Every structure is written in C-alpha cells, then in structure tokens.
C-alpha cells in the first residue's frame, strides 16, 4: 500500500465524520468504516505530524458489532469541532 500524507489522513477523518463512519477518535488514532456497506475497518494513527501516518485495514465485522452506535457520537462530536484539515493546516504552517 502506498503511504498517505498527514493532511490526507486528517481529511479522511473529516470525511468519515460527515458520513457517520467515524467509530472512534482520540486525537491520535481514528477508527473508520471504509464504507457503510463494508466490513473493512481502517485505523489511522497520526500521533505525530513529523512522520507519515500509519494506516491499517482490518476485518471490522466484530468491532462494528461490539461498538454499534459509537459512530454516531464520535462522528457528531468531530463534525461539531473545527475540521481537522483546518486545525492542522494552521499548526503545520506555524511549524514551518
């Protein structure tokens, strides 16, 4: 798999939140359902902006069953905050 940039990773998180596919987010790792009709769980670890994020794809069928409903709360909370693309664009520009 090709790598993605830090900004691409946070954009994926923002998009997932808009679509109620963000199942967990703790400001460093995001658990995203690839699509609403897919059992694939994408985990994005962006704990450091100085390195490329680590992205893994897993069978999420059990995870989605065990945490059913979590996507609505995490997605809503993320949507109501500043978009990560906006937040980190400012942070990364300040670091340059």
C-alpha positions in Angstrom: 0.0 0.0 0.0 1.3 3.5 -0.8 1.6 5.9 2.1 -0.6 9.0 2.6 0.3 12.4 3.9 -0.6 13.7 7.3 -3.1 16.1 5.7 -4.7 13.3 3.6 -5.2 11.3 6.8 -6.9 14.1 8.7 -9.0 14.8 5.6 -10.2 11.2 5.6 -11.2 11.5 9.3 -13.2 14.7 8.5 -15.0 13.0 5.6 -15.7 9.9 7.7 -17.3 12.1 10.4 -19.5 13.8 7.8 -20.7 10.4 6.7 -21.2 8.9 10.3 -18.4 6.4 9.6 -16.0 7.6 12.4 -16.3 4.9 15.0 -13.6 6.2 17.4 -11.3 9.2 17.6 -8.9 10.2 20.4 -6.9 12.9 18.7 -4.2 10.4 17.6 -6.0 7.4 16.3 -9.1 7.1 14.2 -11.2 4.0 13.5 -13.2 4.4 10.3 -15.6 2.2 8.5 -14.4 2.3 4.8 -18.0 2.5 3.6 -21.4 1.9 5.2 -21.8 -1.4 3.5 -18.3 -2.7 4.1 -16.9 -4.7 7.0 -13.4 -3.1 6.5 -12.1 -1.1 9.4 -9.4 1.5 8.6 -7.2 2.5 11.5 -5.3 5.8 11.1 -2.6 6.6 13.6 -1.4 10.2 13.2 0.1 10.6 16.6 3.0 12.7 15.2 2.8 15.2 12.4 6.5 14.8 11.7 6.0 11.3 10.2 3.7 9.7 7.8 0.5 8.3 9.4 0.3 4.6 9.9 -2.8 3.2 8.1 -4.0 -0.3 8.5 -7.0 -2.2 7.1 -8.7 -4.9 9.2 -11.7 -7.1 9.2 -14.0 -4.9 11.3 -17.1 -7.1 11.4 -16.8 -8.0 15.1 -15.6 -4.4 16.0 -18.7 -2.8 14.3 -21.0 -5.3 16.1 -19.4 -4.8 19.5 -19.4 -1.0 19.2 -22.6 -0.5 17.3 -23.8 3.1 17.6 -20.5 4.6 18.6 -20.1 6.0 15.1 -22.9 8.5 15.7 -21.4 10.0 18.8 -17.8 10.2 17.6 -18.9 11.5 14.1 -21.2 14.1 15.7 -18.5 15.3 18.1 -15.9 15.5 15.4 -18.3 17.4 13.0 -19.1 19.9 15.7 -15.5 20.8 16.2 -13.1 22.6 14.0 -12.3 20.4 10.9 -9.0 18.7 11.4 -7.8 19.9 8.0 -8.3 23.4 9.2 -6.9 22.9 12.6 -3.7 21.1 11.5 -3.2 23.3 8.5 -2.7 26.2 11.0 -0.5 24.1 13.2 1.7 22.8 10.4 2.1 26.3 8.9 3.2 27.7 12.2 5.9 24.9 12.4 7.4 25.9 9.0 
